[in-house]
Amino acid sequence: MSRTAKSISTAMAIIIAIVLAIIGGVAGYFMGSSTASTVTVTETKTGTGATTSTSPQYVLHVAWITAPSPYDTHTYFFYRFKEKVESRTNGRVQIVLHPGGELGDQSQYLELMKTGDLFMATIEVSRFSSYTSALNFLSYPGLFRSTDEAMAFAESDWLLNYSNQVLNQYGWVVLGITVGGARYFLSVPEKLITSLDSFNGLKLRVMGSPVYVEAAQALGANPQTLPYSECYTLLQTKAIDAMENEIAAIIAMRFYEVAPNIALIPWAYAWHFVVASKKVLDNLPSDIKQIIIDTAKETSSEKNAWGLFVERVTGIQFLVSHGARIIQVDTKPIFDRLEQGFLSKHLNEIPEGARQWLQNYRSSMG
């Protein structure tokens, strides 16, 4: 087993051991105290004299876009990050949480971190495309063939170093990279997806990205870039046959009610970067800076493991208990088609280091 695979397995064991405590703790935290603050930007306070847990020297604000929930991986990450950093710094640092888009959207987070007015946020990889195209390859359908593979790459030194080479110039430091989950296919009752042939002529809603459209066409589908907010009704009225989404989103949006067939074909992944303000991080004392760097990396690994647990265990259990049909599919013909009909046309957009990493990983896994 590779070192990264062992890391994921260890983190999975940790998650399963503490999951009930975390769920209760997170739920209690959000019910018992408001994360909304009159302070809407990061402020770093330097105090004098003795340090106590009630008088932090540094108050660091962090933000994420999803609503607080004990099952949301962003909530999980920041609750654990806050708990660990405050404990490991003996109260010298206070982490103030801003969930649910309190401080705006992810584009605004990036600008606030550039100026040092926000310390940290989780950012979906597509948000960087306004600044650089160097990370777009991560979202290409068919590039990663399993969640284990995607998570191993997320936690690789190569990707962390490459991402920082790309993003440091904009005032951001990448402290961790996580996988939001596999984007599976869900379809209406009459349109089961059981093989590559099932995609022929399928009216498939995909995200409004040219590469998603192109990849869907390579599979033989008829891609539709329709508004996400309308997908439930579109599936209900059979205006579309299918769409693709993560397990957590399928549950949150209740898509399983109108598209109960869930084909476990991990054709693409959502990638979330744990990003810190370079300006703020560089001005912290070296010991606190190192604690934050180490804790973010550690908790990113836990976030990956928690997401995998939701995807493979609790999420599937929920869907089955609510009448969904889970379909296991031979994915090799589908990935082979994506490689031949889509990825081969975009090889120059995929860094050589990433291609080499994938080749080595697949060789090591047999």
C-alpha positions in Angstrom: 0.0 0.0 0.0 1.4 3.5 -0.9 2.1 6.1 1.8 -0.8 8.2 0.6 -3.1 5.2 0.6 -2.0 4.4 4.2 -2.7 8.1 5.1 -6.2 7.9 3.7 -6.8 4.6 5.5 -5.6 5.9 8.8 -7.6 9.1 8.4 -10.7 6.9 7.6 -10.2 5.0 10.8 -9.9 8.3 12.8 -13.1 9.6 11.1 -15.1 6.5 11.9 -14.0 6.6 15.5 -14.9 10.2 16.1 -17.7 10.8 13.7 -20.5 10.7 16.2 -18.7 13.1 18.5 -18.0 15.4 15.7 -21.5 15.4 14.4 -22.8 16.2 17.9 -20.2 18.8 18.5 -20.7 20.6 15.2 -24.4 20.6 15.6 -24.2 21.8 19.1 -21.7 24.5 18.2 -23.9 26.0 15.5 -27.0 25.7 17.6 -25.4 27.1 20.7 -23.5 30.1 19.3 -23.8 32.3 16.3 -20.9 32.4 13.8 -22.2 35.6 12.4 -20.0 38.5 13.5 -20.1 42.2 13.2 -16.5 41.9 12.1 -16.5 40.9 8.4 -12.8 41.0 7.7 -9.7 39.4 9.1 -8.0 41.3 11.9 -4.7 40.2 13.4 -4.3 41.4 17.0 -1.0 41.5 18.7 -1.2 41.6 22.5 1.4 42.1 25.3 1.8 40.4 28.6 0.7 36.9 29.5 -1.3 34.8 26.9 -4.5 33.1 28.0 -7.2 31.2 26.2 -9.5 34.1 26.8 -7.3 36.8 25.4 -5.9 35.6 22.0 -3.1 37.5 20.4 -4.3 36.7 16.9 -7.9 36.6 15.7 -8.1 35.0 12.3 -11.3 34.9 10.2 -12.1 32.0 7.9 -15.0 31.5 5.5 -16.8 29.0 3.4 -19.7 29.1 1.0 -21.9 26.2 2.2 -24.4 26.3 5.0 -23.3 24.9 8.3 -24.1 21.2 8.6 -22.6 18.3 10.4 -22.5 16.4 7.1 -20.9 19.1 5.1 -17.2 18.6 4.5 -16.3 22.3 4.6 -18.1 22.6 8.0 -16.2 19.5 9.2 -12.9 21.0 8.1 -13.2 24.4 9.7 -14.7 23.1 12.9 -11.8 20.7 13.3 -9.3 23.3 12.2 -10.5 25.8 14.7 -10.5 23.2 17.5 -7.0 22.1 16.8 -5.3 25.4 16.2 -6.8 27.0 19.3 -5.7 24.1 21.4 -2.2 23.7 19.8 -1.5 27.5 20.3 -2.7 27.4 23.9 -5.3 30.1 23.1 -2.9 32.5 21.4 -5.0 32.2 18.2 -8.7 32.5 17.9 -10.4 31.2 14.7 -13.7 33.0 13.8 -16.0 31.0 11.6 -18.0 32.6 8.7 -20.1 29.8 7.0 -22.9 30.0 4.5 -21.5 32.9 2.4 -21.6 35.4 5.2 -18.7 37.3 3.7 -19.8 36.9 0.1 -18.9 34.3 -2.6 -15.7 32.6 -3.3 -14.5 35.2 -5.8 -14.9 37.8 -3.0 -12.9 35.5 -0.6 -10.0 35.5 -3.1 -9.9 39.2 -3.2 -10.2 39.6 0.5 -7.3 37.2 1.0 -5.2 39.1 -1.5 -5.5 42.2 0.7 -5.2 40.4 4.0 -8.8 41.1 5.0 -9.6 37.4 5.3 -7.3 34.8 6.5 -8.5 31.5 5.0 -11.3 30.0 2.8 -12.0 26.9 0.9 -12.1 27.6 -2.9 -13.5 25.4 -5.7 -10.8 25.1 -8.3 -12.8 26.7 -11.2 -12.7 30.0 -9.3 -9.1 30.4 -10.1 -9.8 30.4 -13.8 -10.3 34.1 -13.8 -6.6 34.4 -12.9 -5.0 31.4 -14.5 -5.9 28.3 -16.6 -3.1 26.3 -15.1 -5.4 24.3 -12.7 -8.3 23.7 -15.1 -7.1 20.2 -15.9 -8.2 19.0 -12.5 -11.8 19.1 -13.5 -11.4 17.3 -16.8 -13.9 14.4 -17.0 -12.1 11.0 -17.2 -8.7 12.2 -15.9 -9.2 10.4 -12.5 -10.7 6.9 -12.5 -11.6 6.5 -8.8 -12.0 8.6 -5.7 -9.0 6.8 -4.1 -6.9 7.9 -7.1 -8.2 11.5 -7.0 -7.6 11.8 -3.2 -4.1 10.4 -3.4 -3.3 13.0 -6.1 -4.9 15.7 -3.9 -2.6 14.9 -1.1 0.5 14.5 -3.2 3.5 16.8 -2.8 3.6 17.3 -6.5 0.1 18.9 -6.6 0.7 21.1 -3.5 4.0 22.4 -4.9 2.6 23.0 -8.4 -0.5 24.8 -7.0 1.6 27.1 -4.9 3.9 27.9 -7.9 0.8 28.9 -9.8 -1.0 30.8 -7.0 1.6 32.4 -4.7 2.0 35.3 -7.2 -1.6 36.3 -6.5 -1.2 36.6 -2.8 -2.5 33.1 -1.9 -0.9 30.1 -0.2 -2.4 26.7 -0.7 -2.3 24.7 2.6 -4.3 21.7 1.5 -6.3 20.3 -1.4 -9.4 18.2 -1.0 -11.7 16.3 -3.3 -15.4 17.2 -3.0 -16.5 13.8 -4.2 -17.1 11.9 -7.4 -19.7 13.3 -9.8 -22.0 10.3 -10.5 -24.8 10.0 -13.0 -28.4 10.0 -11.8 -31.3 9.4 -14.2 -35.1 9.2 -14.4 -36.8 5.8 -13.8 -37.1 5.0 -17.5 -33.5 5.8 -18.4 -31.1 3.5 -16.6 -27.4 4.0 -17.2 -25.8 0.6 -17.2 -23.1 0.8 -19.8 -21.4 3.1 -22.4 -24.3 2.4 -24.8 -26.7 4.0 -22.3 -25.3 7.4 -23.1 -26.4 7.3 -26.8 -28.7 10.3 -27.3 -29.2 10.7 -23.5 -30.4 14.2 -22.7 -27.8 14.8 -20.0 -27.6 18.0 -18.0 -23.9 19.0 -17.3 -22.2 22.0 -15.8 -21.9 25.0 -18.1 -18.3 24.3 -19.0 -17.1 23.6 -22.6 -15.0 20.7 -21.5 -18.0 19.0 -19.8 -20.1 19.5 -23.0 -17.3 18.1 -25.1 -16.7 15.1 -22.8 -20.5 14.3 -22.7 -20.6 14.4 -26.5 -17.6 12.0 -26.6 -19.8 9.5 -24.6 -22.5 9.9 -27.2 -24.9 12.0 -25.0 -26.8 15.1 -25.9 -25.5 17.6 -23.3 -27.7 20.3 -21.9 -26.2 23.3 -19.9 -29.4 24.2 -18.0 -29.7 26.1 -14.7 -28.9 24.0 -11.7 -31.8 25.5 -9.8 -34.2 24.1 -12.4 -32.8 20.6 -12.5 -35.3 19.0 -10.1 -38.3 20.2 -12.2 -36.5 19.3 -15.4 -36.0 15.7 -14.2 -39.5 15.6 -12.8 -41.1 16.6 -16.1 -38.6 14.4 -18.2 -37.3 17.5 -20.0 -33.9 15.9 -19.3 -33.1 12.2 -18.8 -30.2 12.6 -16.5 -27.6 14.8 -14.8 -24.3 14.3 -12.9 -23.6 15.4 -9.3 -22.0 14.4 -6.1 -23.7 12.1 -3.5 -24.0 14.9 -0.9 -25.6 17.3 -3.5 -28.0 14.6 -4.7 -29.1 14.2 -1.1 -29.2 17.9 -0.3 -31.2 18.8 -3.5 -33.4 15.7 -3.1 -32.7 14.8 -6.8 -33.2 11.1 -5.9 -36.9 11.7 -5.6 -37.2 12.3 -9.4 -34.0 10.6 -10.6 -33.7 7.5 -8.5 -31.2 5.6 -10.6 -27.7 6.4 -9.4 -25.0 5.0 -11.7 -21.6 4.9 -9.9 -19.5 6.2 -12.7 -17.0 8.7 -11.2 -16.5 10.6 -14.4 -15.3 13.9 -12.8 -14.5 15.5 -9.4 -15.0 18.7 -7.6 -11.7 20.0 -6.1 -11.6 22.4 -3.1 -8.4 24.2 -2.2 -7.7 25.3 1.4 -6.3 28.8 0.7 -4.7 31.3 3.1 -3.8 34.9 2.7 0.0 35.1 2.1 0.1 38.5 3.6 -1.4 37.4 6.9 0.4 34.1 7.0 3.8 35.6 6.4 3.2 38.1 9.3 2.5 35.4 11.9 5.2 34.2 14.3 7.1 31.3 12.9 5.7 28.8 15.5 2.1 29.8 14.9 2.6 29.8 11.2 4.0 26.2 11.3 1.1 25.0 13.5 -1.4 26.4 11.0 0.4 24.9 8.0 0.6 21.5 9.7 -2.9 21.6 11.0 -4.4 22.6 7.7 -2.6 19.7 5.9 -3.6 17.2 8.5 -7.3 18.3 8.6 -7.4 18.4 4.8 -6.6 14.7 4.9 -9.3 14.1 7.4 -11.8 16.1 5.3 -10.9 13.8 2.4 -11.5 10.7 4.5 -14.8 12.2 5.9 -16.0 12.9 2.3 -15.1 9.4 1.3 -17.0 8.0 4.2 -20.1 10.0 3.3 -19.8 9.0 -0.4 -19.3 5.3 0.2 -21.2 4.6 3.4 -23.6 7.1 4.9 -24.6 8.7 1.6 -25.3 5.4 -0.1 -27.2 4.2 2.9 -29.4 7.3 2.9 -30.1 7.0 -0.8 -31.0 3.3 -0.6 -33.3 3.9 2.4 -35.1 6.6 0.3 -35.8 4.3 -2.6 -32.8 5.0 -4.9 -31.3 2.3 -7.0 -27.5 2.1 -6.9 -26.1 0.8 -10.2 -22.6 -0.7 -10.4 -21.2 -0.2 -13.9 -18.2 -1.5 -15.7 -16.4 1.8 -16.0 -13.4 0.8 -18.2 -15.2 1.2 -21.6 -16.5 4.6 -20.4 -13.1 5.9 -19.3 -11.4 4.4 -22.4 -13.9 6.4 -24.6 -13.2 9.6 -22.5 -9.5 9.1 -22.9 -9.7 8.6 -26.7 -12.5 11.0 -27.5 -11.8 13.8 -25.1 -8.6 13.7 -23.0 -6.4 12.9 -26.0 -7.3 16.3 -27.5 -6.3 18.2 -24.3 -3.0 16.5 -23.4 -1.1 19.8 -23.8 -3.3 21.3 -21.1 -2.4 18.6 -18.6 1.0 19.2 -16.9 3.6 16.6 -17.6 4.1 16.2 -13.9 0.5 15.3 -13.4 0.5 12.8 -16.3 3.7 11.2 -14.9 2.2 11.0 -11.4 -0.9 9.2 -12.7 1.2 6.8 -14.6 3.3 6.0 -11.6 0.3 5.7 -9.3 -1.5 3.3 -11.6 1.6 1.2 -12.1 2.1 1.0 -8.3 -1.6 -0.1 -7.9 -1.3 -2.8 -10.5 
